[in-house]
Amino acid sequence: METNKPILSASVACYEPLLKRYARRLIHDEALSEKLVKQVLEDQYNIDKLNPSPRLRQILKTDLLNRCQFWKLSQIFDPPVIKAPLEENVKLNEHINQSKN
């Protein structure tokens, strides 16, 4: 994202702090909120160069809300795989077999 253009830098300076605060309220993580805000601003820049419009604030806010909700859902439905050590699996299987008999 080029930041040397005056319109672009003014748009980013105006919306970035507001979006960061909004993201922090949604996901309660400072570093992740900055990352998501950066992605939203870059994507909007790629779409229409962050041209000022009456709906730009609402577009950015909605896009950020969707990204935060998607991140939360990915944390719920894509948990990390936890593998138990082999000895515990063998002991567990032996215990289950003894219980069946």
C-alpha positions in Angstrom: 0.0 0.0 0.0 1.5 3.3 -1.0 1.3 5.9 1.7 2.8 8.8 -0.1 -0.5 10.0 -1.6 -2.2 12.7 0.5 -5.7 11.3 0.1 -4.6 7.8 1.0 -2.6 8.8 4.0 -5.5 11.0 5.2 -7.9 8.1 4.9 -5.6 5.7 6.7 -4.9 8.2 9.5 -8.5 8.9 10.0 -9.9 5.3 9.9 -7.0 3.2 11.3 -7.3 4.2 15.0 -11.1 3.8 14.9 -10.9 0.4 13.3 -8.2 -0.8 15.7 -10.3 0.2 18.7 -13.3 -1.6 17.2 -11.3 -4.8 16.5 -9.9 -4.8 20.0 -13.4 -4.6 21.4 -14.4 -7.6 19.3 -11.5 -10.0 19.7 -9.6 -8.7 22.8 -6.1 -9.0 21.2 -4.0 -6.0 20.3 -1.6 -7.6 17.9 -4.3 -9.5 16.0 -6.5 -6.5 15.8 -3.7 -4.5 14.2 -3.1 -7.3 11.7 -6.8 -7.5 10.8 -7.1 -3.8 10.4 -4.1 -3.7 8.1 -5.6 -6.5 5.9 -8.9 -4.6 5.7 -7.3 -1.4 4.7 -5.0 -3.1 2.1 -8.0 -5.0 0.6 -10.0 -1.8 0.4 -7.1 -0.1 -1.2 -6.8 -2.8 -3.8 -10.6 -2.5 -4.6 -11.0 1.2 -4.9 -7.8 2.9 -3.7 -9.6 4.0 -0.4 -11.3 6.8 -2.3 -13.3 8.9 0.2 -17.0 8.3 -0.1 -20.0 8.6 2.2 -20.1 4.9 2.7 -16.4 4.2 3.2 -16.6 4.1 7.0 -19.5 1.7 7.0 -17.7 -0.5 4.4 -14.5 -0.7 6.4 -16.4 -1.4 9.7 -18.5 -4.2 8.1 -15.5 -5.8 6.5 -13.6 -5.7 9.8 -16.6 -7.1 11.7 -16.8 -10.0 9.2 -13.1 -10.7 9.5 -13.2 -10.7 13.3 -16.2 -13.0 13.4 -14.5 -15.4 10.9 -11.4 -15.4 13.1 -13.5 -16.2 16.2 -15.3 -19.0 14.3 -12.0 -20.5 13.1 -10.9 -20.6 16.8 -14.0 -22.5 17.8 -14.3 -24.9 14.9 -10.6 -25.4 14.0 -9.0 -26.3 17.3 -5.4 -27.5 17.3 -5.0 -31.3 17.2 -3.8 -32.6 20.5 -1.9 -35.9 20.3 -1.5 -38.1 23.3 1.8 -39.9 23.8 1.8 -43.5 22.6 2.2 -45.1 26.1 -1.0 -43.4 27.3 -3.0 -44.7 24.2 -1.8 -48.2 24.9 -2.7 -48.0 28.6 -6.1 -46.5 27.7 -6.8 -49.3 25.2 -5.8 -52.0 27.7 -8.1 -50.4 30.3 -11.0 -50.3 27.8 -10.4 -54.0 26.9 -10.3 -55.1 30.5 -13.5 -53.2 31.2 -15.3 -55.0 28.3 -14.3 -58.4 29.6 
